[in-house]
Amino acid sequence: MEQFIPITQDEVHTKGWDLVDIVLVTGDAYVDHPSFGTAVISRVLENAGFRVAVLSQPDWHSKKDFQKFGKPGLFFGISAGNMDSMVNKYTSLKKVRNNDAYSEGDQPFKRPDRAAIVYSHRAREAFKDVPIIIGGIEASLRRFAHYDYWSDRTRRSILVDSKADLLVYGMGENQALEIARRLSAGENIDSTRGIRGTVFITRENELFDDKDTITIPSFDEIASDKTKFNTATRIIHEETNPYTAKTIIQFHGKRRVVQIPPPFPLTSAELDKVYELPYTRKPHPSYKNPIPAFEMIKNSVTIMRGCFGGCSFCSIALHQGKIVQSRSEKSIIKEITDITKVEGSGVVITDIGGPTANMYRMGCVSRTILSKCRKLSCVYPSICSNLETDCGPLLLLLKKCRELKNVKHLFVSSGIRMDLALLNPEYIREIAKHHVSGYIKVAPEHISGPVLKVMKKPGKAVFENFKDRFTDFSKKAKKEQYVIPYLISSHPGAKMENELELALFLKDQGMRPRQVQDFLPSPMDIATSIYYTGRDPFSGENVYVVKKEVEKRAHRAMIQYYKKENQQLILKALRKIKKEKLAGKLLH
């Protein structure tokens, strides 16, 4: 019989519990699948013997829902969900979305704005003396003072605004376990200070061991001085390697926000254990309508975590870490086999990958070198000579998985790092022959040199070479398959001339991109710092930034040149940059 984590008091009683140790609060519908953070943390804690309940999408207007399980014996663990609640609700033009893929029936408005803060306040009202620990992507990326795009101002650390006792950043399994064990042993919440991957607050006059620390500009300083904002951004990003990172301190008035260095990467055995816990891989049976985010990933398999790409608009390194952590071949095969046992024959694995499709078992060739490295990227501006780039283990894994009994198709839907793929032509051949369902998604994001420099992405030639290789291998496999590029419009550094260059390239290639995303400044990204300050936090160079809605619309229209409704915007933009003569070439 399938056993979900309890989400009602009746389910708690069915387990024979008189109380719960930990209540995990989430802004998502409860889906017991390892792609959902609350499911992972709940199963990790359950496996260690703790009594866990999940409070999914509670009514935040009062404390009532937060009291439904009674007083937690250890703590409330609070997350906004798999996405930042503001990114989830609002578009890049600050318009309210009419859907929420993480809710039953795609229904919006089932979580508040700044959900981690609101949930924390309600939990405190419900039980004043129960420790509150916030985590998840929203808390992780707002752990220091940060620029908030939706209010267009600098906000304090979410730990200050939420009044929580502790913040867990990153994936959080080991932190959650260690916190639960210490509190279960009778220690108080202050004893958890010092756990890697956590943030806490002290008063200025509190005793604090400041050995091996670095103090970044305070909230007051970065709120009034953009140069100091960039200084803070630079230091935060330089202190992400767990082997070199220092404890970071940021003052908020007379209080210190203190970040302990990131946790060490999980070993393959540790990661296997996380993914082999008894997930039902289903939404809770109380839901009667589909949950779109689950439908998209229900038959996907995660094989690794982390990314060493270092793209300026991406927050993966700040959350999952720069060091790639890979599961064992045996564990991955077991997961796929378990899926086939439930679903029977003809199983389609919709994705086998991670943040990137092809970094499995890649990393620094030397722990000694890694323990001293402070680079933000292993592949930009060029691929590091100390990076192990052999995709042999991945090719062997893919072969074994696609040959498993009852597996009909094994697709790779995660984004492929094209520069790494070009080092391994056999990988491109295998993907084209076995693992693509008509098209392959890649993320050049742009092709114009100045924009790619700000993005920290490889040059146009990488995309062209990959596309040519993939097309050639597809033809040899007698398959009609296409490359679909993901693109970002209005990214810092992009002037209209750059968008025109991209549009002309796409027209020449016969590409009509639908996958165009307006740049959305999210907390703590380097690109967000550039958007806010107009300067690169590392080079100090001035960077052109698009901020007006009318200009953002024109940038997107230029890239989607083929849409008739965009023609007037494009013609106006061409006149403005004195490129009217190119209208015929682009639009006809």
VENHUJO-V773647 format. One line per field, one symbol per residue. ss: DSSP state (~ for helix, > for strand, _ for the rest). phi: phi as a letter, one per 30 degrees, with the letter a starting at -180 (. if undefined). psi: psi as a letter, one per 40 degrees, with the letter a starting at -180 (. if undefined). A space follows every 10 residues. Layout:
BEGIN
ss->???
phi->???
psi->???
END
This chain:
BEGIN
ss->_____>__~~ ~~~~______ _>>>>>____ >>____~~~~ ~~~~~~~___ _>>>>>____ ___~~~~___ ____>>>>>_ ____~~~~~> _____>____ ___>______ ____~~~~~~ ~~~~~~____ >>>>>~~~~~ _____>>>__ __>>>__~~~ ~~___>>>__ __~~~~~~~~ ~~~~____~~ ~~_____>>> >>>_______ __>>>___~~ ~~~~_~~~~~ ~~~~~~~~__ ______>>>> >>__>>>>>_ _______~~~ ~~~~~_____ _>>_______ >~~~~~~__> >>_>>_____ _____~~~~_ ____>>__~~ ~~~~~~~~~~ ~~~___>>>_ >>>_______ __>>__~~~~ __________ ______>>__ _~~~~~~~~~ ~~____>>>> _____>_~~~ ~~__~~~~~~ ~~~~____>> >>>>>___~~ ~~~~~____~ ~~~~~~~~~~ ~~~~~~____ _>>>>>>>>_ _____~~~~~ ~~~~~~~~~_ _____>>>__ _____~~~~~ ~~~_>_____ _>______~~ ~~~~~~~~~_ ___~~~~~~~ ~~~~~~___~ ~~~~~~~_
phi->.dcdddbbdd dddedidcac dbcccbdcdd bdbddceddd dddddeddjd dcbccchddc dbdeddcdci dddcacccbd kdbeddddcc ddcicddcab dcceiiddic bddheddddd ddddddbdcc ecbcaiddde cbdceadcdd chadcdeddd ddiddaccci didddddddd dddddjdcdd dddjdeibbb bbdecddadc dhbbcceded dddcbddded ddeddeddcc dddbdcdccb dbiccccccd eddddddedd dedddcdddd ibdedddccd ceddedcecc bdcabiacdi ddccceddcd jdddccdded dddddddddd ddcididcdd abaaebdbce iclddbddde dcdbddbcbb dbdddccdcd ceeddddddd ddcdeiddbb cccddcdddd dddbeddddd dddbbbcjab cbbdiabded dddddicdde edddddeddd dddddddhbc bbccddbcci dejccddddd eddddddddi cbdcdccdeb dceidddddd edcibddcci ddbdbcbded ddddddeddc dddedcdddd ddddddchbe ddedddcb
psi->hhhihheidd ddddeeieii dhhhhieiih hgieehdddd dddddddeei hhihhhfihe eieddeedea hidcihhhie aeihdddddi ieefihieih eeihefhife iiifdddddd ddddddhdeh ihhiaidddd efdiiihhdd efihiihddd ddfidihhia dedddddddd ddddeeiidd eehehifihi hiideihhhf hfihhiiidd dddehddddd dddddddefe heeeiihhhh hgbeihhhhi iiiiiiiddd ddddeeigie fiiieeheii hdddddedfi hheiiihedf ideieddede idhhhiiidd dddddddddd ddeaifhhhd hhbadidfeh eiahehdddd eeheidieeh eihheehheh eddddddddd deeihehdih iheihhhddd ddegdddddd ddddfhgdih higddiehdd dddddfiiid dddddddddd ddddddefhh iihhhhihif ihehiddddd ddddddddef hghdghhhhh hiheiddddd dddeihedde iihhhhdhdd dddddddddf dehdeedddd ddddddeffd eedddde.
END
